[in-house]
């Protein structure tokens, strides 16, 4: 009798498992993801039947990012922005025509592509300073914050409660006392320690009159389902005159690398000029989506003080709710537009098929194609997965460098000493598909040459991976790397 009960129970579990498996496979196929992502999730469902489904519900689905509600919200915001951005939009056409007839003339296709991205803005007059580590960025930022007169807007993926951020807190509280409005957005996944252990820190800021909120997409049914679509932006806007963006978050490790690393290598930029308005637009858009409060007022979109330097900049943003994969398309176009050299820095390297083929084609075409990744990993699975791409790239002639002086977190591409991009986007599938990212495209020879020289300087701290070294790896190591690659869409 007991045996019959267990046999019946086993049969029911067997049937239930296959019903579950067939259901989730049909469901994920209907989402029309790329094949690599689809097979990765199916593997998770098979290996972890219950846990895998929960992971998918909370972190795998892009809940309603293309819903009718979201569409109407975007249309309304775009309409509000169009009036405020009209002065810059009027100048945009002449700048694009100028770019096509100057040193960028042989890259008309790239300019035409970027021009078709409605959410991006070409700007004329800007000053840019590249900041290659935390010791360069944060003293400059603290000085600018202390001089703020009207408002400070800050948006970061990671915000710590530590030595650096306590200095920032004191500056911000002082500015509020002087009548300055301060607003901060932070990502709850990246700043989980702040939410768990920094309640006193947050209370001090809020009691002082600072508005600080976690990034939760109001377009979704449940706030926790947005944890997969992280806010990876790093943006500061001060009085509409100065802005910061790039790879560095708000934490002491971005200065000294401690306690995990000997040092931290990263790249951010300080901008003065018209491009500040574009970054302000991104912040205001996000603030409206999260809090419901509109900052679409001319007092928050002050025309920047005149900049005599003619330095064209375009701000590009992308996310799971974007019409196009704008930044991935930017990377692809930059790589294929290179005639002489293309230098890439990214801590993580898990490209999709298009970027992977573009890199091979670039090297096979005789372009000096170099990729620099971290040699001191923080995420072992992503680090191993990167190796699975290296063999074909090395065979094509791509040069691979591992930075070993500490952790490298820079996300940059420079092309032919003509144009470059600095931003928040890693060269991996998550940045391309599920994260909210922002990149600055700079059409300036001097800035690009500076960035390329910084890349060459970083090479002194690198070891180059050769094809012989890769081929000398054990079969077990190669299998481990290939297995990690299957998880690439989830990393």
N, C-alpha and C positions, 0 to 999 in steps of 0.2 A: 504493500500500500504506500509506504513512505517512498520507495523507489519510484513508483508511478508518479507521485506528486512532484518529485524533483525532476523527473523526465519531462513532465508537462510544463513545469516552470522553466526549464532550460529551453524547451521548444518555443515558449512564448517570448522569452528574452531574445532568442535567436531571431524570431520573426520581427520583434520590435526593433532590434538593432538594424535589420535590413530596411525596414520601413523608414526609420530615422535617416539612414545613410542615403537612401534613394531620394528622400525629401530634401535633405540639405544640399545634395549634389544638384538636383534640378533647380533649387532656389538660387544657388550661387552661380550656376551657368546662366540663369536668366538675368543676372546683374551685368552680364557682358563685360566682365573684367578682362584684362589681358590673360593669355594662357598661363603664364608663369604664376601669376597671383592666384588664379583659379585652382591650379593643381596644388599649390602650397596650402591653400585653405582646405581642400579635400583631404590632403594628407593629415592635417591637424584634426579634422573631424574623425578620421579613421583611427588615429593613434590615441586621441583623447576625446571619446564620444560625448561626454557631458561637459567636461571642462572646456574642450575646444569650442563647443557651441556658446558657452557663456563668454569666452574670450571674444568670439566673433560678434556677439550681440553688443558688448560694451566697447570693443576696440576695432572691430572689423568693418562695421557698416557705416556708410556715409548717410546717416539718417536725414532724409528729406532735404539734402543740400540743393537739390534741383526742384523743390516743391513749388507749387503755384504761389504760396505765401512768400517764399524766398524771392521768387521772380518779381512779384509786385513790390516787395521791399526794395530790391535793387533798383527797380525802375524809378521809384519815388526818390531814393537817395541820389541817383544819377541826375535826375531833374534838378534837385536842389543844388548839386555841385556845379552843374553846367553854368548857372548864373554867376556863381562865385569865381569860377575858373575862366570866364569869358575873356578877360584881358590876355591871359597866357595862350588860350586857344587861338586867338587872332594872330598871334606872332608865330604860332607853331608851323603854319604852312610855309612861311618864308624860310624858317630854319631848315625844314626838311628839304626844300629846293636847294638851299645853300649847301647842305651836306652832300647832296648828290652831285654837286658841281665842284667840289673841292677835293681834299685828300681821300675822302670816303667814296669817290666816284666809282671805284671798282667794286664797291660793296652795296650797290643800289638795291639788290635783292634783299639784303639784310634790312636795310632801312625801310623798304616797302613792307616787309613782313611786320616789323615793329610798329609801323604806322597804322597797320590794320588792327592793332590791339586797342580797342576803345578805352580800356581802363588805364592806359599809360599816357603819360604826358611828356612831350619834348619841350625842354626849356633852354633858353639862350645863355643868359649871363649868370655865371656861378663861379665861386671860389671853392676849391676842394683841397683838403689836406688829408693825406693818407696817414693813418695811425697804426703802426705795425705791432704794438703790444699794449698791455694794460697800463704800463708806466707812461706811455704817451697819451693814451685816451683819457684816463680818469682824472689826472690833474687838470687837463684842458676842460673836461666836462664840469668838474667842480667849480672852476673859475667862471665858466659861462652861467652855471646855475646861480651862483652868488650874485651875478649881475642882472638876473631876470627882473623885469619890471611889471609885466602884465600876466603872463601865464607860462606854465611848464607842463608839457604833455609827455609822458613816458610810457613805453610799452616794451615789455621784455618777456621772453620765454622763461628764463630763470631769474628769480629775485631771492637773494639770500638774506639771512639775518646774521651779519658778520661785521668784521672790522670796517670794510669798505662801505657797506650799505648803512652802517650806523653813522658814518660821516655824512653820507648823502642824506639820511633822515634829518640830521641836525640842520643841514643847509636848507632843506625843503621846509622844515618847520619855521626857520628864521624868515624865509621868503614869504610864507603865508602870513606871518605877523606883519610883514611890510605891505600886505594887500595883494600879493601875487596868488593867482588861482593855480592849484596843482592837482593834476589828475594822473592816475597811474593804472595801467592794465598789466596783469601778469597771468601767465598760463598756469592753471592748477596742477597739471601733470609735471611740468618742469619745476614748479615751485612748491612741490608737495611738502617739503620740510618747513617752509615758511608757514603753510597752513597748519601743520601739525605742532610745530614748536615755537612759532613766531607770533603767537597771539598777542603777547605784550607789545611787541614791535608794531604790529598792525594797529593795535589800540592807540598807541602813541601817535601814529600818523593820523588816524581818523579823529581822535580827540582834538588834534591841532587844526582840523578843518580840511585835511587832505582827503580827496576822494580816491580810494584805492580799491579796485574790484578785480576778481578773477575772471578770466575769459571763459564764458559759457555761452554757446550759441543759442540765442533765444528762438531760433527757427526750428529747434528740435523738440521732440516730445519730452525727452528726459535729459537733464543737464549732463548726467554722467556719460551719456552716449557720445558726447562731443570730445571725450578724452582722446579718441583716436585722431581727431582733426585738430592737432595742436596749433596754438598761436606761436609760431616760431619767429615772429618779428622782433627786431631790436631797433626801436625808434625813440628818439628824443627830439622834441621841437620846443624851442625857447623863443617866445615873443614873435613867432613867425619869421624870425630873422636868421636863426641858427638851427641846424639839425645834425643829428648823429644817426648813423646806421652802420650795419656790418655784422661781424660774427660774434662780438663780445656781449655776454650777458652781464647781469648785475651781481657780481660776487667776487670775493677776494682772490679766488683761484685764477681769475682772469688777469690778475697782476703777477702772482708769483707761482701759480700751479699747485700750491700746497693745499691739502696734505698728500695728494696722490702722485704729483709729478714734480720733477726738478724745476721745470719752468713751463710757461704757457705761451705758445706762439699763436697770434691771432691778428686779424686785420679788420679795422673799422675806418670810417671816414667822417670828417667834419665838413659840413656844407654850409656855405652862405650863398644866398641868391634865390632865383626863381624855383629851383628844385625843392626848396624847403616847403613850398605850398603843396607840392605833390605828396610829400611825406605827411604833412598835416592832414591832407585829404584822407589818407589811409587810416590815420589815427581816429579822425572824426567819424569815419564810416564805421569802424569797429566799435567805437564808444556808443554810437546810436544803436547798433545791433545788440550790444550787451546790456546797456542800461535803459534804453528807450529815450534817453535825453539827447536832444539835437543841439549840436554846436555849430550848425550851419549859419553862422552869423559873421558879418564882415569884420567884427572885432577880433575874430580868431583866424582871419585870413588877411592879415595886414600885408600890403604889397611890400616885399623886401626892399631894403635900402639899395640904391643903384650900385651895381657891380660893373666895373669897367672891363674886367676880363671877359672875353668871349669864350666860354667853355660849355659846349653843349652837353646836357645830361638828360637821360630818360630814366624815370622810375617805373619799374615793372613789378607787379604783384601777381601772385597766383595762389590758388587754393582749391579745395575740393568742390567749391561752388563756382569756380571760374568757367566761362564758356570754353576757353581753350587752355591747354597746358602751356601757358605763355613762357614761363622761364625755361622749361624743358626745350621748347622750340627755339628760344634764344640761344641756349647752349649748343644745340644742334647746328644752328645757323652760323654761330661764331666759329665752331670747329671746322665746318665745311667751307667757310669764307676765307680761312687762313691760306695765304700763298707762300709764306716763308716759315713762320713759327707760331705755335700755340702752346702756352704754358698754363697748366691747370693745377690748382691746389684745392684739395678737399680732404677732410679727415677720414671720411668714409667713401668707399668706392663700390657701389652696387648699381651699375648703370642698367637702363633698359636696352632693348635690342637696337633702337635707333641710334642712341649715343654710342653704344659699343661699336656698331658698324661705322659710324662717322669717324671715330678715333682710328680705327684700322685703315679706313680709306685715306684719311689725312696723312698718316705715316707712309702708306704705300705710294702716295702721290709725291713723296719727297719733302713733305713739310716736317720741320723739326717739331715733333710732337712729344711733350713731356708732361707727365702726371706725377704729382707729389702727394703722398698720403702719409698718415701717421705710421711711425714705426714703433710707437709706444701706445698700444691700444687701450681704450676704455671699454669697448664692447667686443669681446673675443669672437663672437659668432659673426658679426659684420666684418671683422678683420680677416677671419678665415674665408668668408665668402668672397672677399675681394680677390684673394689669390686665385680663385677658380677662373677669373677673367684674364689673369695676367699672361698665361701661356700664349693665347692667340694674339694678344696685343704685342708681346715681345717678338713673336714671329713676324708680325707686320712691320716692326721697327719702332714702335712706341717705347719711349724711355720711361722706366718706372723708378721712382725714388722714395725711400722710406726716411722720414724725418725722425731723428733719434735723440735730439737734444732735450726733448720734453714732449709735451702733447701739442700737436699742431691742429688748430681749429679754423684756419683761414679757409674762405670759400671764394676763390678768385679765378678769373680767366683773362688772359691778355693775348692779343692777336697782332702780330706784324708791326709792333710799335705804333699802332694807330688807334685802337680802341680796346676797352677792357670792361669787365664787370666785377663789382665787389658787392657781396650781399650775405644773405642768411642761408642760401640754398646749398645743401650738400649734393654731391653727385651720387644720389641714391634714389631708390624708388619711392620711399616715404616722402621725401622732400618734393618729388615730382607729382605725387598722386594724392596725398592725404594731409599735408601740412600747409598752413598759411605762411607764405614766404614773400620776401621783398628783395629785389636786386636793383642796384644802381648801374646803369650803362653809361660809360663816360667816353665821349668821342673827342679824345685829346691825346696828341702824340706825347707830350711831356709827361702827363700823368701815367700813360701806359708804359713809357720807358722806365719810369721810376718803379712801377710795379714789377716789371720784368727784371730790373736790377735787384730788387728785393728777393725775387725768386732765385736768381743766381747766387745771391748771398746765402740764402737758406740751403742751397745745395751743399755748402761746406759742412753742414750738420747732417747730411744724408748719406745713406749707402744706396748704391744703385743695384737694383735686382736684375741679374742677367738671365738669359734663357738657360744657360748651363746650370746655374744655381737652381732654377725652377725644376729642371729635368732631374736634378740630383735629389729632389725630395722623395721621401718614402711613399709607397703606394697608400699606406694608411693615412698619411698626412694629406695626400691628394684627395682621397676618399672623404676625409673629414671636411675638407674645403668644399668639395662638390655637394656634400650633404648640407652644409651651411648655406650654400647657394639656393637650395630648394626653399629655404626659409626667407630668402632675400626680401620678398614683398612684405614680410611681417616685421622686419628689423627696424 
